[in-house]
Amino acid sequence: MTEGLWRSGRRFLRARWRVPAALAAWSVLETGQTFLVGYGLARSLDAGFLAGRTATGLGWLGIAALAVLVGAYGTGRVYGGVAALVEPLRDRLVERVVERGVREADPGALSRLTQQVEIARDTFAGLVMVSRSFLFTAVGALAGLLSLAPPLLLFVAPPLLAGVCLFLATLRPLARRQEAFLVADEALAAELGAVCPGLRDITAAGAERQVSATTGHLVDAERRAARSLARWGIPRVAALAIGGQLPILLLLTGAPWLLAQGVTPGALAGALAYVTQALLPALQNLVHGLGTSGARLTVVLRRLAPPPAAPSRASEHPDPGGQHAYVAGKLPAPSTTTGAAPAPALALTAVTFAYGPASEPVLRDLDLVLPTGSHLAVVGPSGIGKSTLTALAAGLLTPGSGTVRVQGRPAAGPAAVARRVLIPQEAYVFGGTLAENLGHLRPDPVPEPELLAAAGAVGLGPLLDAWGGPGAAVDPAALSAGERQLIALTRAYLSRAPLVLLDEATCHLDPEAEERAERAFAARPGGTLLVVAHRISSARRAGRVLVLDGPGTALGTHDDLLRRSPLYRDLVGSWVSEPALALRDTDRVDAVAGPGLAGDGRHVVAHRPVGQVQAPGDLRDGGALGGQG
């Protein structure tokens, strides 16, 4: 890319050779100014003041002052020439950006047109000015030293040449590191721009640790880039010291020898003037201007240049939403390679996880394969690791050992977060419209027919109509927990994530509403469902059931586990209760409110012993779904 930019730059200059020629012609006046500043000072001392001829000394100083005025006039004309060179570059870049934006519908065209093109124009103008100024100033100063006394060149030219060569040698690595720093800085800014508005989402999804790790990685990357850039700033400072300040030291320490060789005091003073008033400022401008602006111009021109063709494989699409649970489902799942066996929807291999280095593992050496399209219910006593399992599958937790893969990819990787969606027990709803809440996991607004169909499939349809449709405003504080769960379930249904993880996400719904929602997810084309069961009915609907029981963990169908898992038999027995009969629970389990979510004041909770009851958190006694305020 850099070589291509150099070739394009040379073609651009060759096509406008008259403009650089005019710049060179006007810059000769600056060369004359530099020459006369040192030469006039030397002659004013040697032929004037030191010889007792004050008028002659003042005359030479007047000539030097007149040269400054002529040089200023030339500098003014130079600015006009620079504009004649820079504005065509700007026009060419604008044409390229507009053409590309129209042809490719490039969403970044506006930024390139309004910001990056102007950066390129201003930076290019600055580079032309500092490079031209150094070149013609150096020519004038060296010519003046040669005319005053050739031995003076021995003390000025070699260190100046060494400093310039050292600086030029650092340009390429310095530009690479400056570009790396800019890329790291922009990546961190983009990450913070996505994270800061979504802090509530992150908290609701329990993704604080993952987001912190990702953001910390970007901060560390920018710190490393900044340190690397700072290290390469040392040779730049050394180049400035060698080329611009070492000649002053050499002239002062070598003054006795120079005077012994016939160099006059005026010539020595003129040499010091050349270095301090011309060469050192010009070299400083070159080092700071070319060293900083050159890399900046290279970065901007690379971005304005047409990018290489992107790979066509779906598995290499980037994730625009980042690596966080709160944007899961924003991309379609990549297709598998033709002829290859599809990877399972979820695969855990020898997974062990503990919440602390000294803690007993919650899961130990767990192996689980969930084929695409399957329906698994997870059951077990409270605290056995059901929610931990879903968090591992979602990539929110990292196993201490073993691997967790979603459709063949690591669960915490950028590709996997687009393939699974997790709905926890405490559903998250934010202020806004219903359509915004339901389409939160989609990159673009969801068409209303699709949104209504999803709401009808999951069971939100009647409430959606009662609230006034998708455009109705949502007040999260006015919703019951059951209503929030229906909104979150519909949101997950509308996502494009093929793996759905429901961690007791229906615990505030009645059995009929729960059944409708679970069957809707199970029927999604190509969808895979993992449910942490709140009722025995969820386990009976699933194709397979995973019983988490430490060493006694078992996997099988409902009937199979009834025969061979004592814990499963106990759980089924604890779920069955007499109050379920009065509430018309077809599975004869879990006396939760019946149709319409009317509460009876108390209900038996799953994963609790028979007779242990809990006041409902979202159902007021005798109240309907919207009854809570």
Backbone torsions as a table, in degrees:
resi	resn	phi	psi	omega
1	MET	NA	-42.1	-179.5
2	THR	-64.2	-42.6	178.5
3	GLU	-61.7	-38.9	178.3
4	GLY	-64.0	-37.5	177.8
5	LEU	-65.6	-40.1	177.8
6	TRP	-63.2	-43.4	179.6
7	ARG	-63.5	-42.2	178.4
8	SER	-63.5	-38.9	178.9
9	GLY	-64.5	-41.4	179.0
10	ARG	-65.3	-40.8	178.0
11	ARG	-63.5	-40.1	179.8
12	PHE	-62.2	-42.5	-179.1
13	LEU	-71.7	-38.7	179.3
14	ARG	-63.3	-36.1	179.7
15	ALA	-69.8	-15.7	-178.9
16	ARG	-129.1	44.5	-172.2
17	TRP	-62.7	-26.0	-179.2
18	ARG	-65.8	-33.1	-179.4
19	VAL	-67.2	-50.4	174.8
20	PRO	-59.6	-34.2	178.1
21	ALA	-64.6	-42.2	177.6
22	ALA	-65.4	-38.1	176.9
23	LEU	-60.8	-43.2	179.5
24	ALA	-63.6	-39.8	-178.6
25	ALA	-64.2	-46.9	178.9
26	TRP	-68.5	-29.3	-179.8
27	SER	-70.7	-19.2	177.2
28	VAL	-60.4	-31.9	177.4
29	LEU	-63.1	-37.4	176.2
30	GLU	-67.1	-35.3	176.7
31	THR	-62.0	-44.4	176.9
32	GLY	-61.7	-39.8	177.8
33	GLN	-60.6	-46.7	-180.0
34	THR	-61.4	-43.3	-178.9
35	PHE	-60.3	-46.2	-173.9
36	LEU	-76.1	-24.3	178.8
37	VAL	-62.2	-47.5	179.1
38	GLY	-78.5	-41.6	-177.6
39	TYR	-68.0	-40.3	179.6
40	GLY	-65.3	-37.7	177.5
41	LEU	-64.8	-43.7	-179.6
42	ALA	-62.5	-45.2	-179.7
43	ARG	-68.3	-34.0	179.6
44	SER	-64.8	-30.5	177.9
45	LEU	-80.7	-52.8	-173.6
46	ASP	-70.0	-45.9	-176.1
47	ALA	-93.7	-8.5	-175.6
48	GLY	-118.6	-88.9	-169.2
49	PHE	-63.7	-44.5	-179.1
50	LEU	-70.7	-23.1	177.7
51	ALA	-92.3	3.1	179.1
52	GLY	81.0	13.2	179.7
53	ARG	-108.8	88.3	-175.9
54	THR	-64.5	-40.8	-178.5
55	ALA	-61.8	-40.8	178.5
56	THR	-63.7	-42.1	178.5
57	GLY	-60.9	-44.1	178.9
58	LEU	-66.0	-35.3	178.8
59	GLY	-61.4	-45.9	178.4
60	TRP	-64.2	-37.9	176.1
61	LEU	-64.6	-35.2	176.2
62	GLY	-65.0	-39.1	177.2
63	ILE	-62.6	-41.0	178.4
64	ALA	-64.1	-40.2	178.3
65	ALA	-65.4	-40.1	177.5
66	LEU	-63.3	-36.0	177.9
67	ALA	-64.2	-34.8	177.3
68	VAL	-63.5	-41.5	179.3
69	LEU	-65.2	-42.4	178.5
70	VAL	-64.4	-40.5	178.0
71	GLY	-63.8	-37.1	177.7
72	ALA	-64.1	-39.4	176.7
73	TYR	-62.2	-42.7	178.3
74	GLY	-63.7	-37.9	178.5
75	THR	-63.7	-39.3	176.8
76	GLY	-61.0	-41.3	178.2
77	ARG	-68.6	-30.0	178.9
78	VAL	-63.4	-39.4	-179.7
79	TYR	-59.9	-38.9	176.5
80	GLY	-63.4	-39.2	177.5
81	GLY	-66.8	-38.2	177.6
82	VAL	-63.0	-40.8	177.5
83	ALA	-61.5	-39.4	178.4
84	ALA	-66.0	-22.2	178.6
85	LEU	-90.4	-36.0	-172.7
86	VAL	-81.6	-41.0	-175.6
87	GLU	-62.4	-39.6	173.8
88	PRO	-61.1	-34.4	176.0
89	LEU	-63.4	-44.2	178.3
90	ARG	-60.8	-45.1	-179.8
91	ASP	-61.4	-40.1	-179.7
92	ARG	-65.8	-41.3	178.7
93	LEU	-66.1	-40.1	178.4
94	VAL	-61.9	-44.0	178.9
95	GLU	-60.2	-41.9	-178.9
96	ARG	-66.5	-42.0	-179.0
97	VAL	-66.6	-44.0	-180.0
98	VAL	-64.6	-43.6	179.3
99	GLU	-60.8	-43.6	179.7
100	ARG	-67.8	-39.2	179.6
101	GLY	-64.7	-39.1	179.2
102	VAL	-72.7	-41.1	-176.1
103	ARG	-70.4	-40.9	-173.5
104	GLU	-108.5	3.6	-175.4
105	ALA	51.7	48.0	-175.3
106	ASP	-72.0	117.4	-179.7
107	PRO	-69.6	-18.0	179.8
108	GLY	-91.0	6.5	-176.5
109	ALA	-64.2	-37.0	-178.4
110	LEU	-63.5	-44.3	178.9
111	SER	-62.9	-42.2	-179.6
112	ARG	-65.3	-37.3	-176.0
113	LEU	-72.6	-40.9	-173.0
114	THR	-92.3	-22.5	-173.9
115	GLN	-121.7	-56.2	-171.7
116	GLN	-69.4	-35.1	177.0
117	VAL	-64.2	-41.9	179.4
118	GLU	-67.0	-36.7	175.6
119	ILE	-61.2	-44.2	180.0
120	ALA	-62.2	-42.5	-178.8
121	ARG	-64.3	-50.1	-177.4
122	ASP	-64.6	-40.8	-178.5
123	THR	-67.6	-41.3	178.8
124	PHE	-63.0	-41.0	178.1
125	ALA	-62.4	-42.6	178.4
126	GLY	-63.2	-40.2	179.1
127	LEU	-64.5	-41.0	178.5
128	VAL	-61.7	-42.9	-177.2
129	MET	-66.0	-48.6	-175.2
130	VAL	-71.1	-37.2	179.9
131	SER	-67.0	-45.7	179.3
132	ARG	-63.5	-42.9	-178.3
133	SER	-62.3	-44.1	-179.9
134	PHE	-63.8	-43.9	-176.8
135	LEU	-60.7	-50.6	-174.6
136	PHE	-77.4	-27.8	174.5
137	THR	-68.5	-42.0	179.4
138	ALA	-63.5	-40.5	178.8
139	VAL	-62.0	-44.8	-179.8
140	GLY	-65.1	-41.1	-178.1
141	ALA	-68.8	-43.9	-179.3
142	LEU	-67.1	-37.5	176.2
143	ALA	-64.4	-39.3	177.8
144	GLY	-64.6	-42.5	177.8
145	LEU	-61.4	-40.6	179.9
146	LEU	-65.0	-37.5	-178.7
147	SER	-73.7	-29.9	179.7
148	LEU	-75.1	-52.7	-179.8
149	ALA	-168.8	116.9	-178.4
150	PRO	-54.1	-34.6	179.4
151	PRO	-59.9	-23.1	179.6
152	LEU	-62.8	-30.4	179.8
153	LEU	-63.1	-30.3	-179.4
154	LEU	-63.8	-27.2	-177.6
155	PHE	-93.5	-13.0	-174.5
156	VAL	-116.1	-48.0	-171.6
157	ALA	-65.3	-47.3	-177.9
158	PRO	-60.4	-48.9	178.3
159	PRO	-65.3	-33.8	177.1
160	LEU	-63.3	-44.9	178.8
161	LEU	-64.1	-41.4	179.5
162	ALA	-64.0	-42.1	178.8
163	GLY	-63.9	-41.6	179.1
164	VAL	-65.8	-41.8	179.6
165	CYS	-63.8	-41.6	178.0
166	LEU	-62.7	-42.5	179.3
167	PHE	-64.0	-44.8	180.0
168	LEU	-63.3	-34.3	178.7
169	ALA	-66.5	-26.4	-179.2
170	THR	-88.6	-7.6	-172.9
171	LEU	-61.4	-49.8	-176.0
172	ARG	-64.9	-52.4	177.8
173	PRO	-64.1	-33.5	178.6
174	LEU	-65.9	-40.1	179.0
175	ALA	-64.8	-40.6	179.1
176	ARG	-62.9	-42.3	-178.6
177	ARG	-73.5	-32.1	176.3
178	GLN	-69.3	-37.7	176.3
179	GLU	-65.4	-40.4	177.7
180	ALA	-62.0	-38.5	177.9
181	PHE	-66.0	-42.8	179.1
182	LEU	-63.3	-41.1	178.8
183	VAL	-64.2	-43.9	178.9
184	ALA	-64.0	-39.9	179.4
185	ASP	-65.5	-42.0	179.5
186	GLU	-69.0	-36.0	177.5
187	ALA	-63.8	-41.6	178.1
188	LEU	-66.4	-41.2	178.9
189	ALA	-63.5	-41.0	178.3
190	ALA	-65.0	-40.2	178.8
191	GLU	-63.1	-45.9	179.3
192	LEU	-66.7	-33.5	176.5
193	GLY	-64.9	-29.0	176.7
194	ALA	-85.3	-33.9	-174.9
195	VAL	-77.2	-46.4	-173.0
196	CYS	-59.7	-45.3	176.9
197	PRO	-69.2	-17.0	-176.7
198	GLY	-107.0	24.8	-177.3
199	LEU	-61.5	-38.4	178.5
200	ARG	-64.5	-39.9	179.1
201	ASP	-63.5	-41.8	-179.1
202	ILE	-62.3	-45.4	-179.9
203	THR	-63.9	-42.8	-178.4
204	ALA	-65.3	-34.9	-178.6
205	ALA	-86.6	-3.4	-179.3
206	GLY	68.6	29.7	-174.7
207	ALA	-100.1	19.2	-176.7
208	GLU	-58.6	-44.0	-176.4
209	ARG	-65.7	-41.3	-179.2
210	GLN	-68.9	-42.7	179.1
211	VAL	-64.6	-40.8	178.0
212	SER	-61.7	-40.8	179.8
213	ALA	-65.8	-42.5	-179.4
214	THR	-66.2	-45.6	179.4
215	THR	-65.6	-40.5	177.3
216	GLY	-61.5	-36.4	177.1
217	HIS	-63.1	-40.9	179.4
218	LEU	-69.1	-37.4	176.5
219	VAL	-62.9	-43.5	178.6
220	ASP	-63.4	-39.1	179.2
221	ALA	-63.5	-41.4	178.7
222	GLU	-68.4	-36.9	178.1
223	ARG	-63.9	-41.9	178.6
224	ARG	-64.4	-41.2	179.2
225	ALA	-64.8	-39.2	179.6
226	ALA	-66.3	-40.7	178.6
227	ARG	-65.6	-41.5	178.1
228	SER	-62.8	-42.2	178.1
229	LEU	-63.8	-40.2	179.7
230	ALA	-64.6	-38.2	178.9
231	ARG	-62.2	-37.8	179.5
232	TRP	-78.1	-8.0	172.3
233	GLY	-75.0	-20.0	-179.8
234	ILE	-65.2	-48.7	176.6
235	PRO	-60.3	-30.5	178.8
236	ARG	-66.8	-41.6	176.8
237	VAL	-66.0	-38.6	178.1
238	ALA	-63.5	-39.6	178.5
239	ALA	-62.5	-39.9	179.2
240	LEU	-67.3	-39.4	179.8
241	ALA	-67.8	-41.7	-178.2
242	ILE	-69.5	-46.0	-173.7
243	GLY	-79.7	-30.8	-173.7
244	GLY	-111.0	-27.8	-175.3
245	GLN	-107.4	-30.4	177.3
246	LEU	-62.0	-39.2	177.6
247	PRO	-58.3	-34.0	178.1
248	ILE	-63.3	-46.5	179.3
249	LEU	-62.3	-41.7	-179.6
250	LEU	-65.0	-40.8	179.4
251	LEU	-64.5	-39.8	-178.9
252	LEU	-70.5	-44.8	-179.5
253	THR	-72.1	-27.0	-179.0
254	GLY	-94.1	5.6	-177.3
255	ALA	-57.8	-44.2	179.1
256	PRO	-59.0	-42.9	180.0
257	TRP	-65.4	-42.2	180.0
258	LEU	-63.1	-43.0	179.0
259	LEU	-64.5	-34.7	177.5
260	ALA	-68.4	-26.1	178.4
261	GLN	-85.3	5.4	177.4
262	GLY	97.4	3.6	176.7
263	VAL	-71.4	129.1	-177.0
264	THR	-77.4	157.4	175.8
265	PRO	-59.1	-38.3	178.3
266	GLY	-62.8	-41.5	179.1
267	ALA	-63.7	-39.2	178.4
268	LEU	-64.9	-42.3	177.3
269	ALA	-64.5	-39.1	177.7
270	GLY	-63.8	-38.6	178.2
271	ALA	-62.9	-43.1	176.9
272	LEU	-62.5	-36.8	177.7
273	ALA	-65.7	-41.3	177.9
274	TYR	-58.3	-43.0	-175.7
275	VAL	-73.5	-48.1	-172.6
276	THR	-78.4	-33.1	-174.4
277	GLN	-99.4	-13.6	-176.6
278	ALA	-126.3	-61.3	-172.6
279	LEU	-68.5	-45.9	-177.9
280	LEU	-63.3	-49.1	177.1
281	PRO	-61.1	-39.5	-179.8
282	ALA	-65.8	-39.9	178.9
283	LEU	-68.1	-38.9	176.4
284	GLN	-59.9	-45.5	178.6
285	ASN	-62.7	-39.2	179.8
286	LEU	-65.4	-46.7	-177.1
287	VAL	-64.5	-47.9	-178.1
288	HIS	-73.4	-39.7	-178.5
289	GLY	-72.0	-52.9	-177.3
290	LEU	-72.2	-34.9	-178.2
291	GLY	-69.4	-34.3	-178.6
292	THR	-96.7	-53.7	-175.8
293	SER	-69.3	-30.2	179.4
294	GLY	-62.4	-45.5	177.8
295	ALA	-65.1	-39.2	179.8
296	ARG	-62.9	-42.9	179.1
297	LEU	-64.1	-40.6	179.1
298	THR	-61.1	-44.0	-180.0
299	VAL	-62.0	-46.5	-177.1
300	VAL	-65.7	-42.7	-179.6
301	LEU	-65.6	-34.5	176.2
302	ARG	-63.1	-37.4	-178.9
303	ARG	-75.8	-29.7	177.7
304	LEU	-77.7	-21.5	178.6
305	ALA	-72.1	150.9	179.4
306	PRO	-59.7	132.5	-180.0
307	PRO	-74.4	158.0	174.9
308	PRO	-66.8	156.4	-179.3
309	ALA	-61.3	135.0	-178.2
310	ALA	-77.7	148.6	176.1
311	PRO	-59.7	146.9	-175.8
312	SER	-89.7	-10.7	-177.2
313	ARG	-72.6	133.3	-177.5
314	ALA	-64.1	-26.5	-177.0
315	SER	-70.9	-10.5	-178.7
316	GLU	-105.5	10.0	175.6
317	HIS	-66.0	139.5	177.7
318	PRO	-75.8	164.4	177.4
319	ASP	-102.8	105.2	-175.9
320	PRO	-70.9	-16.9	-175.5
321	GLY	-94.4	-1.9	-179.1
322	GLY	90.5	-166.2	-171.9
323	GLN	-111.6	44.3	-172.4
324	HIS	-121.3	151.1	-177.7
325	ALA	-64.7	-29.0	-174.0
326	TYR	-74.7	-7.9	174.0
327	VAL	-114.3	14.7	-179.0
328	ALA	-60.3	143.6	176.2
329	GLY	89.9	7.1	-177.4
330	LYS	-84.3	-5.2	179.7
331	LEU	-127.8	146.7	173.8
332	PRO	-70.4	151.5	180.0
333	ALA	-69.6	135.6	178.4
334	PRO	-64.2	148.6	177.2
335	SER	-77.7	151.1	178.9
336	THR	-80.1	160.0	-179.9
337	THR	-66.0	137.7	-178.4
338	THR	-58.6	129.2	176.9
339	GLY	89.6	-13.4	-178.8
340	ALA	-90.1	148.7	178.2
341	ALA	-68.3	132.0	-178.6
342	PRO	-66.0	142.4	177.6
343	ALA	-72.0	149.3	177.2
344	PRO	-63.2	154.7	179.5
345	ALA	-62.0	-37.5	-179.8
346	LEU	-146.8	133.7	179.3
347	ALA	-140.5	120.4	173.9
348	LEU	-111.1	129.1	-177.2
349	THR	-124.4	114.0	176.6
350	ALA	49.7	46.9	-175.4
351	VAL	-82.9	127.3	173.0
352	THR	-125.9	134.8	-178.6
353	PHE	-143.7	135.8	173.5
354	ALA	-135.8	151.3	-177.5
355	TYR	-84.7	4.4	175.8
356	GLY	-168.2	157.3	-177.0
357	PRO	-62.4	-27.2	-179.8
358	ALA	-101.6	3.0	-177.0
359	SER	-86.2	154.4	174.3
360	GLU	-70.8	133.4	-179.7
361	PRO	-58.1	136.0	174.5
362	VAL	-75.4	-41.4	174.6
363	LEU	-121.9	139.5	-178.4
364	ARG	-134.5	120.0	174.4
365	ASP	51.9	45.8	-178.4
366	LEU	-85.1	128.0	173.8
367	ASP	-114.1	131.3	-179.7
368	LEU	-153.8	130.6	176.1
369	VAL	-123.6	124.8	-178.9
370	LEU	-117.6	103.5	-178.5
371	PRO	-65.9	157.3	177.1
372	THR	-62.4	134.4	179.0
373	GLY	89.8	-0.8	-177.2
374	SER	-86.7	169.4	-177.6
375	HIS	-136.0	112.2	-175.5
376	LEU	-119.7	134.0	171.8
377	ALA	-107.4	138.4	179.2
378	VAL	-113.1	125.8	-179.0
379	VAL	-129.6	165.0	178.6
380	GLY	158.0	164.8	179.1
381	PRO	-65.8	162.8	-179.1
382	SER	-61.4	135.6	178.1
383	GLY	84.2	5.6	-176.6
384	ILE	-80.1	-18.9	177.8
385	GLY	122.3	18.6	-179.0
386	LYS	-66.8	-50.1	178.5
387	SER	-66.2	-33.5	176.2
388	THR	-61.2	-40.1	179.1
389	LEU	-62.0	-45.3	179.9
390	THR	-66.9	-36.1	178.2
391	ALA	-66.6	-37.0	175.2
392	LEU	-65.4	-43.2	179.9
393	ALA	-64.3	-31.8	179.7
394	ALA	-82.9	-7.4	-178.6
395	GLY	82.1	9.3	178.8
396	LEU	-79.0	-23.5	175.2
397	LEU	-121.1	149.6	179.4
398	THR	-109.1	126.4	-178.8
399	PRO	-66.3	148.5	175.2
400	GLY	-66.8	-33.7	174.6
401	SER	-151.3	161.1	-177.0
402	GLY	90.0	179.8	-177.1
403	THR	-130.2	148.3	174.0
404	VAL	-126.5	122.2	-176.6
405	ARG	-128.9	138.3	176.7
406	VAL	-113.6	115.4	-175.9
407	GLN	51.7	42.0	175.0
408	GLY	84.8	-3.2	-179.5
409	ARG	-112.7	154.5	176.2
410	PRO	-56.6	140.0	-174.5
411	ALA	-64.1	-26.9	-178.0
412	ALA	-97.4	5.1	-176.4
413	GLY	-81.5	167.0	-177.4
414	PRO	-66.0	-25.9	179.5
415	ALA	-80.2	-34.3	-173.8
416	ALA	-74.2	-29.3	-177.3
417	VAL	-65.5	-19.5	176.9
418	ALA	-84.7	-0.2	-173.1
419	ARG	-117.1	3.7	177.2
420	ARG	-146.6	150.9	176.4
421	VAL	-135.3	134.1	-178.3
422	LEU	-112.8	128.5	173.7
423	ILE	-113.6	111.7	-179.9
424	PRO	-81.0	178.0	-178.3
425	GLN	-63.8	-41.8	178.9
426	GLU	-90.3	98.1	-175.1
427	ALA	-71.1	145.8	-177.6
428	TYR	-105.8	127.7	175.3
429	VAL	-131.1	136.2	-178.4
430	PHE	-114.6	161.2	177.5
431	GLY	-65.0	140.3	-175.4
432	GLY	146.9	-161.2	177.5
433	THR	-90.2	164.0	175.6
434	LEU	-61.9	-40.2	-179.9
435	ALA	-60.9	-40.0	179.0
436	GLU	-66.5	-39.5	177.4
437	ASN	-65.8	-45.1	-175.2
438	LEU	-71.9	-31.2	-179.1
439	GLY	-96.6	17.5	-173.8
440	HIS	-61.4	-30.2	-177.9
441	LEU	-94.4	13.3	177.2
442	ARG	-113.6	140.8	-177.6
443	PRO	-69.7	-24.9	-177.6
444	ASP	-125.4	160.0	177.6
445	PRO	-56.1	138.7	-179.1
446	VAL	-81.7	130.1	175.8
447	PRO	-55.7	140.8	-175.6
448	GLU	-59.1	-41.2	178.4
449	PRO	-59.5	-41.0	178.8
450	GLU	-66.4	-39.2	179.5
451	LEU	-64.5	-44.1	-179.7
452	LEU	-66.0	-37.6	179.1
453	ALA	-64.8	-41.3	178.5
454	ALA	-65.3	-43.2	178.7
455	ALA	-61.0	-40.1	178.3
456	GLY	-66.3	-37.8	-178.5
457	ALA	-67.9	-41.3	-176.2
458	VAL	-79.7	-28.2	180.0
459	GLY	114.8	11.6	178.7
460	LEU	-88.8	-9.5	-173.3
461	GLY	-51.7	-52.1	-179.4
462	PRO	-59.7	-40.8	177.8
463	LEU	-67.7	-37.8	178.6
464	LEU	-59.7	-42.8	178.0
465	ASP	-67.2	-40.3	-178.3
466	ALA	-66.3	-31.9	-179.2
467	TRP	-82.4	-9.9	177.9
468	GLY	107.0	13.5	176.3
469	GLY	95.7	-179.8	-175.2
470	PRO	-61.4	-25.8	-177.7
471	GLY	-83.1	-0.8	-178.2
472	ALA	-68.0	144.6	178.5
473	ALA	-76.6	147.0	-178.5
474	VAL	-111.5	129.6	172.0
475	ASP	-111.3	100.7	-174.5
476	PRO	-55.5	-33.8	-177.8
477	ALA	-69.2	-20.6	-178.0
478	ALA	-91.3	-1.2	-177.5
479	LEU	-96.1	145.4	171.3
480	SER	-78.2	165.6	178.9
481	ALA	-62.3	-35.2	177.9
482	GLY	-65.4	-40.5	178.0
483	GLU	-65.5	-40.7	178.0
484	ARG	-63.4	-38.1	178.8
485	GLN	-65.3	-39.7	178.4
486	LEU	-63.8	-39.2	177.7
487	ILE	-64.5	-45.9	-179.5
488	ALA	-64.7	-37.7	178.6
489	LEU	-65.2	-42.8	178.3
490	THR	-65.2	-38.0	176.4
491	ARG	-59.6	-45.2	178.8
492	ALA	-66.0	-37.1	179.5
493	TYR	-63.3	-36.4	-179.2
494	LEU	-78.2	-16.0	179.1
495	SER	-68.1	163.2	179.4
496	ARG	-95.2	12.1	-179.7
497	ALA	-77.0	122.5	-179.0
498	PRO	-75.3	-23.1	178.9
499	LEU	-101.3	119.9	-179.5
500	VAL	-111.9	129.0	-179.8
501	LEU	-116.0	113.1	-179.4
502	LEU	-108.9	104.8	-179.0
503	ASP	-95.3	86.5	-174.8
504	GLU	50.9	39.1	-176.5
505	ALA	-75.1	-4.8	179.3
506	THR	-119.6	18.5	-172.9
507	CYS	-67.1	-19.4	-180.0
508	HIS	-100.9	9.5	177.1
509	LEU	-102.3	156.9	175.0
510	ASP	-77.4	167.4	-175.6
511	PRO	-57.1	-38.4	-178.6
512	GLU	-68.4	-42.7	178.4
513	ALA	-65.5	-39.0	178.0
514	GLU	-63.0	-44.7	-179.6
515	GLU	-61.5	-42.9	-179.1
516	ARG	-61.8	-44.4	-178.6
517	ALA	-65.3	-45.6	-178.0
518	GLU	-65.5	-39.3	178.7
519	ARG	-66.8	-32.9	177.7
520	ALA	-64.7	-43.6	178.8
521	PHE	-67.8	-39.8	-179.8
522	ALA	-64.4	-27.0	-177.4
523	ALA	-89.7	-2.9	178.5
524	ARG	-61.5	131.9	-179.4
525	PRO	-60.1	123.9	179.2
526	GLY	73.0	7.7	-176.4
527	GLY	-85.9	152.2	177.0
528	THR	-126.5	136.1	-172.8
529	LEU	-124.6	128.9	172.1
530	LEU	-122.0	121.3	-175.0
531	VAL	-120.4	125.2	166.4
532	VAL	-80.4	109.2	-167.4
533	ALA	-71.7	132.6	173.4
534	HIS	-98.0	-22.2	-179.9
535	ARG	-135.5	157.9	177.0
536	ILE	-63.5	-27.9	179.0
537	SER	-61.3	-33.6	177.3
538	SER	-64.3	-41.5	178.4
539	ALA	-65.4	-38.9	-178.7
540	ARG	-69.1	-30.1	179.6
541	ARG	-76.3	-24.9	-175.3
542	ALA	-73.8	151.0	176.0
543	GLY	-68.4	-36.2	177.0
544	ARG	-138.0	158.4	-179.1
545	VAL	-127.8	133.0	174.9
546	LEU	-106.0	119.4	177.7
547	VAL	-100.8	111.8	178.0
548	LEU	-85.0	119.4	-175.4
549	ASP	-152.1	41.0	-179.3
550	GLY	58.9	-127.1	178.7
551	PRO	-63.7	-22.2	-179.1
552	GLY	-92.1	15.9	179.2
553	THR	-57.4	136.5	-175.8
554	ALA	-140.1	153.2	179.7
555	LEU	-133.3	132.1	179.1
556	GLY	175.5	-170.6	176.8
557	THR	-81.6	169.5	179.6
558	HIS	-57.5	-49.6	-177.8
559	ASP	-66.2	-39.6	-179.4
560	ASP	-62.9	-42.8	-178.0
561	LEU	-71.4	-30.5	175.0
562	LEU	-58.9	-31.2	-178.0
563	ARG	-82.4	-36.7	-168.2
564	ARG	-117.5	-1.2	-179.7
565	SER	-119.5	106.3	178.1
566	PRO	-59.2	-39.5	-179.1
567	LEU	-63.8	-41.0	-179.5
568	TYR	-64.2	-40.2	177.3
569	ARG	-62.0	-40.9	178.2
570	ASP	-64.7	-40.9	179.2
571	LEU	-63.4	-43.5	178.5
572	VAL	-62.3	-41.9	178.6
573	GLY	-65.3	-37.3	179.5
574	SER	-72.3	-25.7	-179.9
575	TRP	-75.0	-34.3	-175.9
576	VAL	-73.3	133.3	-177.6
577	SER	-150.3	149.7	-178.7
578	GLU	-64.2	-40.3	-179.3
579	PRO	-56.4	-19.0	179.7
580	ALA	-65.2	-29.7	-178.2
581	LEU	-64.2	-41.9	-177.7
582	ALA	-68.6	-24.5	-179.6
583	LEU	-96.7	11.7	174.7
584	ARG	59.7	38.8	174.3
585	ASP	-77.6	112.8	-174.1
586	THR	-63.8	-24.5	178.7
587	ASP	-89.9	0.4	179.0
588	ARG	60.3	35.3	179.9
589	VAL	-135.9	160.5	167.2
590	ASP	51.6	93.0	-179.4
591	ALA	-78.0	77.8	174.2
592	VAL	-104.1	165.2	-176.5
593	ALA	-53.9	142.5	-178.4
594	GLY	-81.6	-156.5	-176.9
595	PRO	-53.5	138.0	-177.6
596	GLY	85.8	-2.3	178.2
597	LEU	58.6	38.4	174.2
598	ALA	-77.0	134.3	-175.6
599	GLY	-92.5	151.3	174.0
600	ASP	-108.3	10.8	176.3
601	GLY	92.5	-31.1	180.0
602	ARG	-145.3	146.6	175.3
603	HIS	-149.7	150.6	178.4
604	VAL	-79.1	130.7	-178.9
605	VAL	-98.3	146.8	174.8
606	ALA	-64.8	162.4	-177.3
607	HIS	54.2	24.6	170.7
608	ARG	-121.5	151.2	177.6
609	PRO	-62.8	156.1	179.0
610	VAL	-57.9	136.2	177.6
611	GLY	89.9	-17.5	176.8
612	GLN	-82.2	119.8	-171.9
613	VAL	-118.0	165.7	-177.2
614	GLN	-146.2	132.8	176.3
615	ALA	-66.9	133.5	-177.1
616	PRO	-63.6	140.9	-177.4
617	GLY	-83.2	-18.4	-174.8
618	ASP	-125.9	-2.6	-176.5
619	LEU	-113.4	113.2	175.7
620	ARG	-77.7	154.3	-175.0
621	ASP	-59.0	114.1	179.3
622	GLY	77.1	5.9	-176.1
623	GLY	-89.3	153.1	176.3
624	ALA	-90.4	-173.9	-169.9
625	LEU	-59.8	-45.2	-176.6
626	GLY	-91.0	14.2	-172.7
627	GLY	-72.5	-20.1	-178.3
628	GLN	-82.9	142.6	175.3
629	GLY	-115.2	NA	NA
